[in-house]
Amino acid sequence: MTGSKIIRTCIAAVASAVSFTTLAIAQEGTPGPQGALSPGASRAADVQAYWTAERMRSAKPMDIGSHSRQSSTKSGDLAPIGPAGVAPGWRPGSGPQPGPNDRVDLDSIRAPRTTPPFSPPGFPTDFANYAPFQRFTYGGTLTRFPISTVGKLFFTQLGQNFVCSASVINRNTLATAGHCAHAGNNSNTGFSTNLLFCPSFSPAGVDPVRDCWVGVGKFVSFQWFNASNFDRDYSCIITSKTGRKIANSIGNITGWTGRAWNFASGQPTFSLGYPQGAPFAGNRLITTASTEWYQLNMNISESQLSKYIGNDMTGGSSGGPWWLNFNEGGVEIAGVDSSNITDPGHSTGNVSFINGVNSHKRCTQSGCPAGSIFLDEMGSPQFRNTTTDNNESEDVFAACFNNGGA
């Protein structure tokens, strides 16, 4: 493994792991997304029985990854990657559901910039150069779309029980961070098991009506699977087509957000998740509003980028979505100057689009000891879609769609 990969873990009770069949999607060149699928429906019942209320309470928050920068390469040294695009989401009751391959290319004004909009902070206490952000507890109705798509993801990894955050992006597919689905240890033993996703989680616990859905498969990028590359720290989870209480696909109940890719840096972003590390309790949905402040290449082995916003969420928020647009049903109107450039959500429809996930925080020292971590920011890998790379976010999500997630 190149450089320092830190996903700090805490001692937890050893849990019995549900077995999965591992597989790789064969493609030209670099191996494609790596995944594992459950061998049978009986396993879903095992997972449902495994997650007792006590095990949910004692699951440890999976730490936000921390990573020392390996290269001086910035986005200004890299070529643009192509036009931006989106895939539509679906609001319950809004009409026919879109297909997983429905996509819309947007105008070139949203093509990625070749230089970051701002320089990053130079050291962890360089607060004047952090991206400003507003962090608040979401106080609305948790079952209202699109908030309805966000929830807690319980799982076992390397014998320990953890919790991350995730969101619904298709009828039977969740998006989350790669380190929530696989340990990044270049081994099939690193895949998370006992996956259980509970949308609309609240201080009262699991929503009593919607309850939870079991994860029956997952895919991560080859670069995460092989070497814990945080510039590729995204994954998808395939959910069972029936929940513990509701005999229907999760997306038919919660709806699902759209997906966005190749957007320029500097987007206004809403980040959501269930942080459980101090000072958070893990039982409330937290939102931060910030702007993508800068982007960096964190691994010298390739040219993929990570992007950063102001965000002080802690462990447990990993995998929570970054949204372009946050519209709960109101009708958007054009800006007073009739331009959509400063409001990217307006031209993409009245739905939220996932354009990143809570992934990692930078640090200044190998191993990321205390005092070296940029705590007031959050990084996400770029969400991309090109014809020259087979491990981008859209490739990983397509692996789930093609294996029962659509």
N, C-alpha and C positions, 0 to 999 in steps of 0.2 A: 504494500500500500504506500502511495506517495504522500509524504507529509504527515500531518497529525489529524487523526479522526477521533473526535471525542463525542461519545454519547454516554454521559456518566449514568451509571445505573445504581440503584439502591438495593439493599438486601430485601428479598421478598420470599414468601413461601414457594417452594418448588411445586409447579403445577403440572398435571398430566397434559401432554400436548396432543391435539387432534392431528392425525396424520394427513398429509396432503401429497398429491402426485405432482412432482416438479416437472417443468417443461420450459423450453426456450422457443421463442418464435424465430424460425430460421430466416435470415435475410442475408443479402450480399454484404461483404466487408465485415465491419464490427458486428458481433452478435447483437440481435435485437433484444427487445424487452424480455426480462426473465420473469417467470411466473410459477404459480402453484395452484392447483385446483383440487377441491375436495372430491374424494372418490364416491361419495354417495349421500343421499338425503339423511340417512341415519346419523351421520356426523352432525348435522344441524341440531338434531335433538340432543346430542351429547353436549354441544356448546350451550344450548339453552339451559340445560340442567347444571352445567358447570358454573355459570355466573349467578351465584346466590347473592343476596343483598350484602352479605358480609364480605364476599370477595370483591364486589364492586367498591365498597367503602375502603377496602385495604389496598386496592390497586394503586401503584405508585405512578406519579406523573412522569411520563417519558420526557427527559430533559430536552429542551431546545438544543440542537446541535451547536457546538462551538468549534471554530476552525481558524487556524492561523493562515494568513494569506501567503500563498506560495510564489507569487509572481508580481512584478511591477506592472504587468500588462493591464491597461485600462481599456475601456470600450473604444476610445479614440484610435486604438491600434488595430481595431477589428472592422471588417467590412459589414455594411448593412446586410440583413438576412432576407429581405423581401417584404412584400406588402402585408399589411395587417388584415386580419379576418376574424370572424366570429361564427359560432354555431349556436342556433337558437335554443333557449330553454323552454320550459312548459309550465304554465301556471294552472293548477287544478281548476277544471271547469272552463278553460279558455278555448276549447275546440280541439281539432285533430292534433295529435302529438307528432312532433317532428321526428324524422329518422336520424340515426346517429351520424350519417354522412351528409346531412344537410349543412351547407356552409355558405357564407357570404363573404366575398372579398370586399374590403373597404378601400377608400381612396388612398393614394400614396402619401398624403400628408401625415398619416400615422405610421409611416415606415420608420424603423428605429433610427435614432440619431447616431452619428458616428463619434460623438463626444458626450460625456456625461454632463448633465445640466449643472452640477455642482461638484466640488471636491469633497471627499469623505472626511470625517473627523480624523485628526492625527493621532489621538490617544484617547483612552476610555473616558477621561474627565474633561474632554474638549467639548463641553456642552454647547458652546456658542455655535458649533458647526454641525450639531445634530439636526435632523429634520424635525420641525415642530409637529406636535401631534396632540390630538384630544382623545383621551381614553375614558370610556364610560361603560357602566353596566347597562345592557340593553333592557329597557323597561317595558317594552310592548308585549303583545301576545306572541308567544313562542311558536304557536301553530299556524301563524299567518305567513303566507308566502312573501318573500323568499326566505325569511328567517326560519321557516319550517324545515328547510333543507339542511340546517346545521345541527350537529349533535356530538355526543361523546363516543369515542371508539375504544372499547375495552379489548385487550388482547394479551396473549402470553408470548414472550420472546426470550429465548435462551433460558427457559425455566422460571422466569419471573413475570408477574402480572403487572401490566401497565395500562395507562390511559392516554390517549391522544384526542385530537379533534378531527372532524372530517365533514364533508358535505356531499349532497346528492347531485350528480351531474348527468344522470340518465335513469331510465326506468329501473335498472338493477345495478347501478354503479355509483361508487363513492370516489371522491378525490381526497387524498391526504398526502402527508410527507412520506418520502421513501423510507426514512428511518423508522416510521411506524409500521411498515409492512415487512421490512427486512433489516437485519443488523448490519448490512454492508460488510460482511466478513468473508465474501467470496466462497460461500458454502450454502448448500441447500438446507442445512440445519438452521440457518439464520432467518428463514421465513417465519413471520408471526403466525400463531395459531390461536384457536379459541376466540376468533374475531366476533365481536358483538357491537353493533352500532345502534345508539339510542338517540333519535332526534328529539328536539324540544325538551332537553333535559333541564330541570329547574331545581331550586332549593328543596322542593318536595321529592326530588329524585326522578325516576323514570316516568315519562308521561303515562298516566294510567289507561288512556284510551289507545294511543298509538304504540306504546311499548317499544320493542326493539326488533332488529333484523340481524340474522347471522351472516357473517362473511364466508362465502364458499370458495373464494379464489382471490388472487392478488397478483399484480404485476408491478415490477420496478424497472428502471432503466438498467442496461447492462453496466453502465459506469458506476451506478450506485451499488449494485450487486457485487461488482468486482473490486471496487476500491473506495467506497464511501465518498464519492465525488459530490460535494454539496451543491455544485452547479447543476446537478441532475437529481436533486433530492425531491422527486415527485413520484407518486404511485397511485394506483387505483385498486379498489376493492370491489369484487363482484358479490352482490348480496343474494341471499335466498329469495325465491319468488313468492314466499309467504313469510310473514312475520310471526313472532311468538303469539300474538293475539289477533292479528289481522291477516286474513288469507288473501293477500294481494301483494303485488310488487311495491316496494317502498316509494318509488317515484310516482306511482299512481295516487299515492296518498299525500306525499309532501310536495309534489312537483319537483322540478329540477332547474338549476340555473343553466344559463348558456356558458359557453367557453370562448375565450379570446386568446389570440396569439399574435406575435410580431408587432405589438403596439410599441410606440415610442416610449422611451424613458420619460419620467416626469409626470406620470398619470396620477390624478387624485384617486386615492385608494382607501377602501374600507376593509380592514382586517378583522376577522372574527375568530373566536375560539374560547375554550374553557380552561384557562390557566389554573393550575392546581398547586404549583410551587408557591411558597411564601412571597407576598402577603395574601395571595388569593386562596380561596377555599375549594375551587373546582366545581362549584354547584351553580354558578351563574355564567351566563353568556356575556362575554366582554367584547366590546367593539373599540377599535381605534380608527381615527380618521387622520390621514397623513398624505403626503405626496412622495412619490418615489424620488429619492434625493440624489442618488448616484448609483452607478453599477460598476462592478469589478469582475475580473476574471480571477477566480480563486484557485484554479488548478492549471499548472503550466503544461499539462499533457494535452490540452485541447482549448478551443476558443469559445466555449460556452460561457455565459455570464450569469452572475447573480445580481439582484437589484435590492435596494435597501430603503426602508421607510422608518420614521420614528415610531417606536412601539416598545413598551416595557413589559409585555406579557412574559410569563415564565413557563416552566415545564407543564405539559398537559395541553397547551395551546397548539403544539406542533400539528401541522396538517390542516389547521383552520384555514378557510378560504380568504384570498384577497379578491375583492370585488371591484369591478368597474360598474358604476351605477348602483344605487341602492333605492329601489322604488317599490313601495308596498301597495301599489295599485293606483296611485295618483296619475293623472294625465300630464305628460311632459309637454312643454311648449317651447318653441324656438327661442333662442336668446334675443334680447332686444335689438341686437345688431344683426340678427338673422344668421349668425355663424354658429356652427356646431363644434368648432375646433376646441374651444375651451370647456365644452361639456360633452365628452366622448360618449356618455351613456345615452344622450338624446337620440342620436342617429342610429343607435343599435337596438332601439325598441325599449318598451317598458318592462325590462327584466334585468336582473343582475347577471354579470358575466364573470366567471372565475378567470383570473389572470395571474395567479400565483398562490402559494401556500406558505404559512408560517413554517420556516425551515431552520434557520440558524442565526447565530450572532458571530461577528468577527472577534478575533482577539489578536493581541500583539506578540504573544509568545507561544512557542511550540508547547503543546499540551494544555494551553489555555488555563493557567492557574488563576486563582482569585486575584482581582485587580487588573487583569489584562483583557477582560471581556467588555465589549461595548454593549452595556446592558440596556441602554435607551434606544436601541434600534433593532430591527428584525430584517433578516434577509430571506429572499425567495429565489429559487432558480427562475430564469426567464421561461415563459411559456412560448414555445416556438413551433413552427410548422413549415418545413422546407422539403425539397426533393433530394437533398444531399446528405441527410442525416436520418438514421432510422431509430433513434432513441430519444427523440424530443417528446414533449408532453403529449402532443397529439398522437404520437406512435404508441406511447404507453396506454393512453386511454382507449385507443382503437383495439389494443389487445384484449382489454376487458369487454368492450362492446362485442367483439367477435367470438367471445367465449361465454356468452350468456348474459352479458351486462346490459344489452339493449332491449 
